[in-house]
Amino acid sequence: MKARPEDGNKKISKEIEELIEKVGDKEVASKIIAIAESFSGPLPHPKILAQYKEILPDAPERIIAMAEKQQEHRFNLEKNVIKGDIVRANRGLTLGFILFMIFGLGAIVLLAIGKNIQGYALLGTSLLGGIGNFIRVGVERAKKIRNDLNGREARGKNLTM
């Protein structure tokens, strides 16, 4: 016969009755029993799965299959997002390089036809823009790496506390 929550309550009640009998009429005894369980994850607690099995024999297998399917779906979404980010980053680099080359060639043409002020201005702004962009991207990457490392350290501390 399987244990039920009511059986646990009967056991607790018997313990309290035994305690009162030991103490007698002179004193009143009370006993507080607290049970706290915590469970986290994509699946229900094993005890709850067992209760589902009592209701529907194949329910735990169906619940586990559902969780596995959801996890696979989430992994595929994350993989697609990462692939999209890589494609966008590469496209941005390619277009940035093409624009940089067009401005550079335009500056050379302007210098070649004697428009020195305009040629140097276009060349200078192109170079400064390109260098500034590389510096900005480098700073953002360094900040992201620092934040990722800090996040890992914080998660590690929480696990050890």
C-alpha atoms as one frame of an Amber mdcrd trajectory, in Angstrom:
protein
   0.000   0.000   0.000   1.305   3.427  -0.960   1.843   6.177   1.615  -0.451
   9.156   1.360  -0.169  12.623   2.891  -2.998  11.781   5.294  -0.894   8.880
   6.676   1.822  11.389   7.619  -0.735  13.516   9.477  -1.954  10.430  11.412
   1.622   9.677  12.401   2.116  13.232  13.655  -1.165  13.087  15.604  -0.091
   9.814  17.286   3.244  11.383  18.265   1.459  14.333  19.872  -0.924  12.004
  21.753   2.037   9.956  23.050   3.781  13.128  24.180   0.695  14.336  26.069
   0.366  10.915  27.763   3.999  11.068  28.912   3.629  14.564  30.357   0.266
  13.936  31.998  -2.439  16.362  33.043  -0.080  18.694  34.898   1.525  20.197
  31.789   0.408  20.891  28.295   2.767  19.789  25.598   2.887  21.081  22.103
   5.115  20.065  19.301   5.491  21.931  16.050   6.624  19.949  13.099   7.424
  21.889   9.958   8.487  20.310   6.744   9.686  22.519   3.942  10.768  21.238
   0.592  12.034  23.251  -2.320  12.462  22.023  -5.835  13.318  23.938  -8.960
  13.628  22.848 -12.519  11.750  22.181 -15.718  10.164  19.053 -14.271   7.914
  18.645 -11.251   9.293  17.160  -8.037   9.613  13.348  -8.212   6.919  12.977
  -5.520   4.533  15.015  -7.662   5.423  12.900 -10.704   4.565   9.807  -8.659
   1.209  11.347  -7.783   0.576  12.038 -11.473   1.393   8.389 -12.158  -1.298
   7.315  -9.686  -3.841   9.314 -11.675  -2.578   8.539 -15.178   0.044   5.762
 -15.527   1.889   7.284 -18.502   1.715  10.893 -17.240   5.366  11.081 -16.020
   6.673   9.925 -19.403   4.461  12.443 -21.162   5.566  15.265 -18.841   9.244
  14.407 -19.331   8.780  14.202 -23.124   7.058  17.605 -23.046   9.971  19.121
 -21.073  12.517  17.600 -23.468  10.608  18.949 -26.474  10.425  22.423 -24.905
  14.152  22.382 -24.139  14.997  21.351 -27.705  12.752  24.143 -29.020  14.492
  26.691 -26.786  17.954  25.506 -27.891  16.933  25.839 -31.544  15.636  29.367
 -30.960  18.853  30.392 -29.214  20.931  28.823 -31.999  18.959  30.756 -34.641
  19.359  34.012 -32.730  23.121  33.501 -32.466  23.390  32.645 -36.179  21.383
  35.783 -37.028  23.645  37.913 -34.844  26.723  36.527 -36.606  25.226  37.177
 -40.061  24.307  40.764 -39.103  27.766  41.400 -37.638  29.492  40.085 -40.767
  27.164  42.080 -43.021  27.903  45.223 -41.025  31.654  44.652 -41.289  31.416
  44.083 -45.045  29.289  47.185 -45.672  31.515  49.262 -43.379  34.609  48.151
 -45.281  32.964  48.940 -48.640  31.986  52.434 -47.460  35.449  52.989 -46.025
  37.017  52.030 -49.370  34.599  54.250 -51.354  35.411  57.261 -49.164  39.126
  56.449 -49.349  39.019  56.202 -53.156  36.947  59.401 -53.311  39.575  61.175
 -51.223  42.351  59.928 -53.511  40.434  61.103 -56.587  39.868  64.516 -55.005
  43.587  64.793 -54.188  44.500  63.678 -57.719  42.395  66.384 -59.376  43.822
  69.090 -57.164  41.044  69.464 -54.577  43.483  69.143 -51.699  41.324  70.597
 -48.907  38.309  68.436 -49.785  40.488  65.362 -50.380  42.283  65.647 -47.071
  39.023  66.416 -45.253  37.334  63.313 -46.736  40.378  61.141 -46.052  40.704
  62.440 -42.476  37.024  61.984 -41.620  37.017  58.488 -43.167  40.089  57.446
 -41.198  38.850  59.011 -37.965  35.419  57.428 -38.409  36.888  53.986 -39.086
  39.373  54.167 -36.220  36.710  55.562 -33.870  34.372  52.731 -34.764  37.025
  50.089 -34.075  37.790  51.685 -30.705  34.069  51.847 -29.798  33.532  48.180
 -30.722  36.621  47.156 -28.741  35.425  49.022 -25.652  31.948  47.455 -25.931
  33.439  43.965 -26.263  35.702  44.496 -23.264  32.729  45.765 -21.211  30.615
  42.755 -22.251  33.387  40.305 -21.352  33.870  42.039 -17.986  30.120  41.877
 -17.278  29.995  38.196 -18.279  32.915  37.386 -15.968  31.348  39.348 -13.111
  28.062  37.533 -13.662  29.782  34.137 -13.528  31.603  35.093 -10.340  28.354
  36.265  -8.745  26.586  33.044  -9.721  29.491  31.040  -8.310  29.290  32.916
  -5.007  25.553  32.306  -4.798  26.108  28.588  -5.280  28.619  28.415  -2.447
  26.568  30.464   0.044
